[in-house]
Amino acid sequence: MFNSPEEESRVDIWPSVVDMRFLQRNIHPYQCSYTELKSYFHDDGFHGPDGFVVPYPVFVKTQHKAISHVVENKHDFGHLGVYGMHTEYFVGEVIDIAEDDIGKREFRTYIAGGRAINAARMWQDYDDCEIPVGLLDFAQSFATHHAPHFQTYGLDI
């Protein structure tokens, strides 16, 4: 949901708007064809034209969040063929997401009007999943200090 045309235009350039130091991994945006993207994968990992190097496994996601994939080797593009219609990608390091007895401890936090208002466990529909203490404070800190240009969005933590 966008509150203005300016906010909508920032979605396309979010890596240059959000303070990337806040992220716990290196992510680089690339504008290229799917064929060109595949050519950056070598025996030892990803080698971007900007000098960004990531050893396998490598995280790849389309900029408009259509699909993501973890590439394990230069022949493992799985369902990445769907990327053929895209020309804007994010490439980065894979991060481990902590797990508990329910599964991955990943939460979708909702930011509305620049305020963290709610959170829910990702990929699970459990009514009794507790939101970790401090999660909404963390999300609010991100919204206030690292993404003040956006007012309404989902933040995955």
N, C-alpha and C positions, 0 to 999 in steps of 0.2 A: 504494500500500500504506500503510495507516494503522496506527500503533502504539497508538492510543487514540482513543476517541470525541472527545476534545478536539481532537486533531490533525485528524481528519476535518472537524470543524466549522470549523476555521481555513481550510480550502481555500476555502470560500465567501466568506471575507472577507480573502483574502490581500493585497489592496492596503493594508489597514489594519494588517497584521501585518509585512509585509516593508518594510524601509527603502527607500522609493521613490527616495531620492537616489542609490541604487546604479544605478538604471536609466539608460540613455543616451537616454531619450526620455520625453516626458510621456505618461502613460496615465491615463485617468480611468474609473472604473466607473460604469455607469448601470443603474438598474432601471426598465424601461419596456417598453411593447409595441413590437413591430416597427414598427407604424404611427407611433408617437410618435418612435421613433428616426429614421425616415426624415424626419420633419418638421424635424429639427435640421440637415439638410443644405441649404445654400443655394448660390447661384451661386458664391460665393468659398470655400466650405468648410463645415466643421462648426461649429455654434454651439450648445454645450450649455446647458441651463437654469442651470448653475452658473457660466456665464461662460467656460468653457473653449472656446477657439477654435483650430481647426486648419485651415490652408489645404490644398487638395487637393495631393497624394493623401492620403487618410485611411485608417488601419488600423483595422479593426473585427474583433473576435473575441468569440464567446460565452464567457461566464465558465466554462462547463463544457467548453470546448475542442472543441465539436462541429464548428465551422467558422470560418474566418477569410476576410477579403476586403479587398483594397485598393480603395477607392472613388475613382475618378478625377474624377467630377463628380456632380451631384445626380440624374442619370438613370442612372448606372452602378451598379446594385445587383447585376448579374450573378446569381449563385446565392444572394444574400442572402435570397431568399424562404424559404429553409430556416430562416432566423432566426425566422419567424413563430411557431414553437412556443416560443421562448425569451423571457425577460423580463430577463435579466441580461447585459450586454455590457461589453466594454472598448473604448474608443475612444482612439486616439492618433496620434502622428506616425509616419510610415513611416521606417524606418531602412534605409540601404544596407548590405548584407552584402557584405563583401569577397569577391572571386572569384579563383580561380587557374585553371590549365589543366584541372583536374578539374571545377570548378564552384564553387558557393557554399561559402565556408569557415565553415560552421555546424556546430556539434558538439552532440550530446546527451551531457551529463555526468550520471552516475548518483551520487546521494547516498544512502548507506545508513548508518543509525545516526549521522547527522550528519557523516559523513566522505565526501569525494569519492573514489570507488573506481575509476571507469573512465570513458572517453569514447569516442564513436564518431562518425564523420562522418555528418551528417544526409543523408538521401535517397540515399545511395550505398552500395553493397556492395563496396567495394574493400578487399582484404586488406592492401594496402600503403600505405594512407593514414596518414601520420604525425600523431600528436597534437602540436600545437604546444607548444613548451617553455613552461612556466608556466601552461598551461590548467588542469591539475588544482589547482595552487596558487591560481589565481584562483577556481575553483569552491569550494575549501575556504574561502577568505576569505569568499565570499558565504554559505556555509552557516554559518560560525561567527559572523560579525558582522551579517549582514543577514536571515537566516532561521533563527534558532536555535530557533524554535517548531516547526519541521518536522524530521523525522528521516529520511524516505525519500521521494525524489522524483526526477524527471528535470529537469535544468536545461539549457535551450538557450542556448548561447553562440555 
